[in-house]
Amino acid sequence: MAPGNVVIASRVVRTFCGTVKFYRTLTGLTLLLFAALTGEAQITEVPQTVKPGRFLLEMDALSVSLEEDADRNFTGFAAATTFLSTGLTANWDVQIGAQLFLSQEFDQGGLKERDSGIGDIFVRTKWRFYEAKDTYTSAALLPYIKIPTNTGNVGNDSIEGGLIVPFETQLVGGFYFSAMAQVDFVRNDADDGYDSRWLAALALRRPVMKALDLYGELTIDKSSGGGQAEGLLGIGAVLSLSADVSLDYAMYKGISDRAADWTHVLRLNWGF
């Protein structure tokens, strides 16, 4: 998926709080998300594209994020963050995403602040520029742009964008290895320019039954605006309910001070 990965986790989770540095505060629980049918990990994008005449609906149906410190609490909620993709050619598709409802609440030292509203729109396109069918290896380019449509102070009212480069190959023993490099251009805290944000993600997946895949995933990201790098380490499982529908559950542990302590994700995806 993507940025964002809505990046979401994405690619979606990563842009959930707009001007707030969401990775610094996100810990907790994310439920009922719509993911990809190929059994990939939750954050790491894959090079596969949607075929012409087909559609892929990915929806973050419900997300809940929690942080509790001695002097600071954070609660985030999102509903119906949706991506719809369709193929233009055999190796090129287009995607549009929308954050239909976001809510965030901060409680620091007894002072509470709560914002809620509609989020932003994302326009993406994926071009699979390399594929070797004999080794199941492929790579793609996935540029995107964020259009500020938010209300209720849940975004930063700025155009942002970036580029994602996903890669996947099959290894011995039935393992699949995915990797992703991503650069985002995001509005800085001073609101007088842009910072670049660099992210790398790795995932290792293996089918263990006809309808069940298991995977592990690692992500690291760093902003040019300074501060510590952020990292997540997760494990997950993908259950295929049919050829067009799958469930994906993952649990992530933050491996740096600025990353989420814990994140739980359950996703469902529908191709038609």
N, C-alpha and C positions, 0 to 999 in steps of 0.2 A: 504494500500500500504506500502510501506515502507521504507527502509531508504532513510531512507531516505529519511524514510521514508523517500532515495529518497523515507524521509523520507520523504520526501519528501516532502512528502511531503516531500515530503518527502522528505510523507516520502521523497524527491527529492529537494525540496527547501532548506532543511537544509544543503546539501552538495554543493550547487550551486557554491560557490566561492572558493572551495579548501582551500588553505592556509589562505585566508581571513576569519575572524570570521564572517560568513555571517549573523548570527543572530544579530550581533551588528549594521549592516548597512542596513539590508533589511527592506524597507518600500515600500508599493506601490501596484503594480498591477500585477496579474498573470492570464493569459487568456488561454482558450482552452486547458484544461488538460483532459486526459483520466483516469477515475476513476473506482471503483468497481461496479458490478452489484447488489450487495446486499443492496444498499441504505445506506451504512455506512457513517460516517463522513469522512472528507478528510484526516486528519492526523492519527486518531486512527485506527490501523489495526484491522481486525476481524479474528476469528479463522477459518472461512470457507475456504475450500480448493477446488481447481478445480478438477472436476471428471476426471478419466482416459478417454482418447480419446477426451477430450475437451481442448480448449485453451482459454486463456484470454489475450487480448492485451490491455495494459494500456499505453497511450502515453501522455506525457506533450507536446502537440503540440506547444504551444507558451507560454512563461513566460516573463513578463516585470516587473522589480523591480526598484523603485525610492526612493531616499532619498534627501531631500533638507534642509540643515542647513545654518546658516549664513556664515560659512567658509568652508563648505564641501558638495559636491554633489556626489551622486552615482547612476549609472544606470546599471542595469543588464538585460541581455536578454538570453533566452534559447529556443531552438527549438528541437522538436522531441526527448525528453527524453523518452525512451520506455522500458516497461517491458513486457515480454512474459512469461506466466505461463502455465503449463500443469500438469495434475495429473498422478501420478505413481500408487497410490492405492486410496481406497475410502477416506482415511484421510491423504494423503501425496502428496504434489506437489513440483515441482521445478520451479525456476524463474530465468530469466536472464534479466538484464537491461543494457542500454547503454545511455550515454549522448552524443547525436550526434552533438550538437553545443551549445557552451557557449560563451558569450561575457560579459565583465564587464568594466566599465569606472569609474574612480575616478577623481574628480576635487577638489583639496584642495589648497586654497590660490592662485588660478590661475594656478597651476601646474596640468596638466592632464596626466593620465596614462590609457591606454586602452589595454586589452588583449582579445584574442578570439581564439577559437579552438575547438577541439573535447574533450569531457570530459572522464570520467572513465567508467568502466564496473563493474556491481554488479552481484554477484551470490548468490541466496538465496534459502532456502528450508523451507517449512512449514509442521509441523507434528501436526495434531489435536489429542492430547492425551486424551482428555476428552470430552464426549458429553452425555447430558441427554435430550432426545427428549421430555419427558413429561414437562420439564420446559424451553425448548429451551435455555439451558445453555451449553456452550462449552468453551474450552481453548486450546491453541496451543503454540508451540515453533517455533520461526522463526529466526534461525541464518543466518548471511550473512557475506560476505567478499567483499571488494572493491579492484579491481585490477586497478592499475594506468596505464591508457592508454592515458592520456590527452596530448594535444599539446597546444602551444601558451601560456603557463604559466597560464592556468586556473585551475590547480590542484596542489597538493603538492607532486606528484610523490612517494607516500608512500602507502604501503598496509595497509588497515584499515579494521575493522570488528566490529561485535557486536552481540547482542542477543535481540530479541523482544519477549515479552510474551503477546499475546492478549487474552482478555476474553470478553464474551458477554452473556447476559441473558435477558429474557423477564420479564417485570414488569407488575403490574396491570394497567388497563386502556389503554392497547395497546402500552405501551412504551417499547422501547428496550434500555438497558444500555450496553455500551461498555467501556472497560478500557484497557490500555496498559502500560506495564512497559518496558523500553528499556535501555540498557547500550551499549555505543559505545566506542571503543578504537581508539582514533584519534591521529595523530602526533601532538606533541606540537609545540609551536611557536619557540622554540629554535632549533628545528629539531634534538634533541639529545635523544628523547624518546617519550613516549606516555602518554596522559592524558585519564582519563575515563570521560565520559559524561553520565549523568543520566537523563532520561526523563520519565515523567508520563503524560498520556493523558486520559481524561474522555469525553464521549459523550452520549447524551440522544436523542433518535430518536423516532418519532411517525408518522405512516402513517395518513394522514388527508384526502386523497382521494385514489381511486384505483391506480392511477399512480403517486401520489405525497407524498413524505415524507418530514417532517421538522425536523431539529436537531440543537442542541447547542453543543459546544465543548470547552474544556479547556485544555491547555497544560502548563506544567512547566518543565524546564530543568536547570541543573546546571553542571558545569565542575569542575573536580578536579584541573584544572589549575588556579583556583581562579576567582574572578570577581562575579558580581551580577547574581542571577538566572534570567532566562528569562521566560516570560509568555505570552500566547495568549488566547484570548476569542473570540469565533466566533459563528455565526449563519449561517445556510445553508438550501438548499432545493434540493431534488433529484427528477427529473422528468423521469419516465420510458417511453421511446419511443416505446419499444417493449420488449419482453422477453429477448433479448440479448443486448439491447442498452439503456443507460441512460445518462442523463445530470445532472451535480451536480454543483451548484453554492454556494460559501461560501464567507463570509466577516469576516475578523479577525481584532481585535484591540489589539495592544500591551498593556500589563498591567504592564510592567516594562521598565526601561530606555533602557535596552539593546535589547529589543524585537522590532519587527516591529511595527511602528505606525499603519499602515493599510495594509492589504493584501486582494486582491480580487482574487478569483479562480473560473474558469469555467471548468468543466471536462466532458469528454465523454469517455465511455468505450464500448468495443466490445468483446462479447464472441462468439465462434464458434466451 
